[in-house]
Amino acid sequence: MGKKLIVQRRGRGTPTFRAATHKRVAPSKYPSPSPSERNSSIRGVINDILHDPGRGAPLALIKLESGAEYYTVPPEGVSSGQKITVGATAPVKVGNVLPLGSIPEGTIVCNVEAKPGDGGRMARSSGAYVTVVAHTPTGTIVKLPSGKPASLSDNCRATVGVVAGVGRVEKPFLRAGKKFHWVRSKGGKYSRVRGVAMVAASHPHGGGAHQHSMKPKTVSRHAPPGQKVGLIAAKHTGRRRRSRKL
């Protein structure tokens, strides 16, 4: 009799697959917008830049003139003690926070709100950014990190610049222990054995004379845990090839 799949064990909620969230500093979130920020701006200072376990980008502690404090992912190029400005009349400078309606076209921003006042939802990982494409009567059109365009409200706030930590994924781990602790901080399990290397009783891809799944590797998003292995709800498989224009 084989053992349960990792996806089956993960759903039980045991400490093996539970991330150590008690070690994390704070969530990255803009403060609630005040009515004065919509027509003016408020100054602040970056008190400290910290490491947040389980997060690829660093975390900055911002203190405003009003006394409010909040944590956010800082853009590349800012430093501790640097002064920033938050509001509609803030200058378009790296580190400042402005609504999308006040940001010129072609500007690169990060930590963008999907809805006004949600605190920031898009382009928050290290090296991620969103490009402001155009302003329309219905809102602002932006280009997401995936390359897909999206229309957002002019009141959605964003930070000018690219999220710090760019190039993080280009550095190799070198040691298996480094990879183990990185995956462990996110509640994952390392190392992982390939399903095709298992026997048929231990994995749907196991068994056979050769290490081949012998079945399609794409499964439905609504598949049960014992069947949900491989490419889950995949829209396409293989490497994307760009079409050449002659």
C-alpha positions as CSV (number, residue, x, y, z in Angstrom):
1,M,0.0,0.0,0.0
2,G,1.4,3.4,-1.0
3,K,1.5,6.5,1.0
4,K,-0.6,9.6,0.5
5,L,0.4,12.3,-2.0
6,I,1.9,15.6,-0.8
7,V,-1.3,17.4,-2.0
8,Q,-3.3,15.1,0.2
9,R,-1.1,15.5,3.3
10,R,-1.0,19.3,2.9
11,G,-4.8,19.6,3.3
12,R,-4.7,18.0,6.8
13,G,-3.2,21.2,8.3
14,T,-0.3,19.5,10.1
15,P,2.8,21.5,11.2
16,T,4.9,20.0,8.3
17,F,3.1,22.2,5.8
18,R,2.4,25.1,8.1
19,A,4.4,28.3,7.4
20,A,6.0,30.0,10.4
21,T,3.9,33.1,10.0
22,H,4.5,34.2,13.7
23,K,8.0,35.2,12.6
24,R,6.8,37.7,9.9
25,V,7.0,41.4,10.6
26,A,3.8,42.8,9.3
27,P,1.6,42.9,6.2
28,S,2.5,45.3,3.5
29,K,-0.4,47.7,3.2
30,Y,-1.1,51.3,2.5
31,P,-2.9,53.2,5.3
32,S,-6.6,54.1,4.9
33,P,-6.8,57.1,2.5
34,S,-7.8,60.4,4.2
35,P,-9.9,62.9,2.4
36,S,-7.0,65.4,2.4
37,E,-4.8,63.1,0.4
38,R,-7.1,63.2,-2.6
39,N,-6.5,66.9,-3.2
40,S,-3.2,67.5,-1.4
41,S,-0.3,65.4,0.0
42,I,1.5,64.5,3.2
43,R,5.1,63.9,3.9
44,G,6.8,61.0,5.6
45,V,10.1,59.3,6.2
46,I,11.4,55.8,5.8
47,N,12.4,54.9,9.3
48,D,13.8,51.4,8.6
49,I,14.2,48.7,6.0
50,L,13.7,45.2,7.3
51,H,13.7,41.6,6.2
52,D,10.4,39.8,6.4
53,P,10.7,35.9,6.5
54,G,8.8,34.3,3.7
55,R,8.8,37.5,1.6
56,G,11.2,37.9,-1.3
57,A,11.2,41.7,-1.2
58,P,12.3,43.8,1.8
59,L,9.9,45.7,4.0
60,A,10.0,49.4,4.8
61,L,8.6,51.1,7.8
62,I,7.1,54.5,6.8
63,K,6.1,57.2,9.4
64,L,3.9,60.1,8.2
65,E,3.8,63.6,9.6
66,S,0.3,62.8,11.0
67,G,1.9,60.1,13.2
68,A,0.6,57.1,11.3
69,E,2.9,54.3,10.6
70,Y,2.7,51.5,8.0
71,Y,4.8,48.8,6.3
72,T,5.2,48.6,2.6
73,V,7.4,47.0,0.0
74,P,10.0,49.7,-1.0
75,P,11.1,50.4,-4.6
76,E,14.6,50.0,-5.8
77,G,16.9,52.9,-4.9
78,V,15.4,54.2,-1.7
79,S,17.2,54.2,1.7
80,S,16.6,54.4,5.4
81,G,16.0,58.1,6.4
82,Q,14.8,59.1,3.0
83,K,11.8,61.5,2.9
84,I,8.8,60.6,0.7
85,T,5.5,62.2,-0.1
86,V,2.0,60.6,-0.2
87,G,-0.9,62.1,-2.0
88,A,-2.3,63.4,-5.3
89,T,0.0,66.5,-5.4
90,A,3.2,64.5,-4.7
91,P,6.0,64.8,-7.3
92,V,6.5,61.8,-9.5
93,K,9.7,60.6,-7.8
94,V,10.9,57.1,-6.8
95,G,9.4,56.1,-3.5
96,N,6.4,58.5,-3.6
97,V,2.8,57.2,-3.5
98,L,0.3,58.7,-5.8
99,P,-3.1,57.8,-7.3
100,L,-2.9,56.4,-10.8
101,G,-4.9,59.4,-12.2
102,S,-2.0,61.7,-11.1
103,I,0.8,59.6,-12.6
104,P,2.0,60.4,-16.2
105,E,1.8,57.8,-19.0
106,G,4.8,55.6,-19.3
107,T,5.7,55.7,-15.6
108,I,6.8,52.5,-13.9
109,V,5.0,51.9,-10.6
110,C,4.6,49.0,-8.1
111,N,2.4,47.9,-5.2
112,V,-0.7,49.0,-7.1
113,E,-4.2,48.8,-5.6
114,A,-6.8,46.8,-7.5
115,K,-9.6,48.8,-5.8
116,P,-9.3,52.2,-4.1
117,G,-8.3,51.7,-0.5
118,D,-7.5,48.0,-0.5
119,G,-3.8,48.7,0.5
120,G,-2.1,47.3,-2.6
121,R,-2.5,44.0,-4.4
122,M,-0.4,43.9,-7.6
123,A,3.3,44.0,-8.4
124,R,4.5,43.4,-4.9
125,S,7.2,40.8,-5.4
126,S,10.9,41.6,-5.9
127,G,11.6,43.2,-9.3
128,A,7.9,43.5,-10.3
129,Y,6.4,46.6,-11.8
130,V,3.4,47.9,-13.6
131,T,3.5,50.4,-16.5
132,V,0.9,53.2,-16.8
133,V,-0.2,53.1,-20.4
134,A,-3.0,55.6,-20.9
135,H,-5.6,57.7,-19.1
136,T,-9.3,57.3,-20.2
137,P,-12.5,58.8,-19.0
138,T,-13.4,55.5,-17.3
139,G,-10.0,55.0,-15.6
140,T,-6.3,54.3,-16.1
141,I,-5.1,51.5,-18.4
142,V,-2.0,49.8,-17.0
143,K,0.2,46.9,-18.2
144,L,0.5,44.2,-15.6
145,P,3.7,42.1,-15.0
146,S,2.2,39.4,-17.1
147,G,1.9,41.7,-20.1
148,K,-1.9,41.8,-19.9
149,P,-3.6,45.3,-19.9
150,A,-6.0,46.2,-17.2
151,S,-8.3,49.2,-16.5
152,L,-8.2,50.5,-12.9
153,S,-9.7,53.4,-11.1
154,D,-7.9,56.7,-11.1
155,N,-8.1,56.7,-7.3
156,C,-6.0,53.5,-6.9
157,R,-2.7,54.3,-5.3
158,A,0.7,53.1,-6.4
159,T,4.4,53.6,-5.5
160,V,6.7,55.0,-8.2
161,G,9.5,52.7,-9.1
162,V,10.3,48.9,-9.2
163,V,10.1,46.7,-6.2
164,A,13.5,46.2,-4.5
165,G,15.3,42.9,-4.7
166,V,15.4,42.7,-8.5
167,G,17.6,39.8,-9.7
168,R,16.9,37.7,-6.6
169,V,15.9,34.7,-8.6
170,E,19.1,34.9,-10.6
171,K,21.3,34.0,-7.7
172,P,21.7,30.2,-7.3
173,F,21.1,28.6,-3.9
174,L,24.3,26.5,-4.2
175,R,23.4,24.4,-1.2
176,A,20.4,22.1,-0.6
177,G,20.1,23.5,2.9
178,K,19.5,27.0,1.6
179,K,16.7,25.7,-0.6
180,F,15.2,23.7,2.3
181,H,14.9,26.7,4.6
182,W,13.6,29.0,1.8
183,V,10.8,26.5,0.9
184,R,10.2,25.8,4.6
185,S,9.5,29.5,5.3
186,K,6.6,29.4,2.9
187,G,5.1,26.2,4.3
188,G,6.4,24.0,1.5
189,K,8.3,20.7,1.6
190,Y,11.8,20.1,0.2
191,S,13.1,17.9,-1.3
192,R,10.3,16.5,-3.5
193,V,10.5,13.2,-5.3
194,R,9.3,13.1,-8.9
195,G,6.0,11.2,-9.3
196,V,7.3,9.3,-12.3
197,A,10.1,7.9,-10.1
198,M,7.6,6.3,-7.7
199,V,5.7,3.0,-7.9
200,A,2.2,2.9,-9.2
201,A,0.8,2.6,-5.7
202,S,2.3,5.9,-4.5
203,H,1.5,8.3,-7.3
204,P,-0.7,8.5,-10.4
205,H,2.4,9.1,-12.6
206,G,4.3,6.1,-11.1
207,G,4.8,2.6,-12.5
208,G,5.8,1.4,-15.9
209,A,9.1,0.2,-17.4
210,H,10.2,3.8,-18.2
211,Q,9.8,7.0,-16.2
212,H,6.9,8.3,-18.1
213,S,3.5,9.4,-16.8
214,M,1.7,7.5,-19.5
215,K,-1.2,9.9,-19.2
216,P,-1.9,13.6,-19.8
217,K,-0.3,15.8,-17.1
218,T,-3.0,18.4,-17.2
219,V,-5.8,18.0,-14.7
220,S,-9.0,19.9,-14.0
221,R,-9.0,22.6,-11.3
222,H,-11.9,20.7,-9.7
223,A,-10.0,17.3,-9.6
224,P,-9.9,15.5,-6.2
225,P,-6.7,15.7,-4.1
226,G,-5.6,12.2,-5.1
227,Q,-5.8,13.1,-8.8
228,K,-4.7,16.8,-8.7
229,V,-1.0,16.3,-9.8
230,G,1.0,17.7,-12.6
231,L,-0.1,20.8,-14.5
232,I,-3.2,22.0,-12.6
233,A,-5.8,23.8,-14.7
234,A,-3.1,24.6,-17.3
235,K,-4.1,26.9,-20.2
236,H,-1.1,25.8,-22.2
237,T,1.9,23.6,-21.9
238,G,5.5,23.8,-23.1
239,R,7.6,26.9,-23.8
240,R,6.0,30.0,-25.2
241,R,7.4,30.8,-28.6
242,R,7.0,34.3,-29.9
243,S,5.9,34.6,-33.5
244,R,8.4,36.3,-35.7
245,K,7.2,39.2,-37.9
246,L,8.7,39.3,-41.3
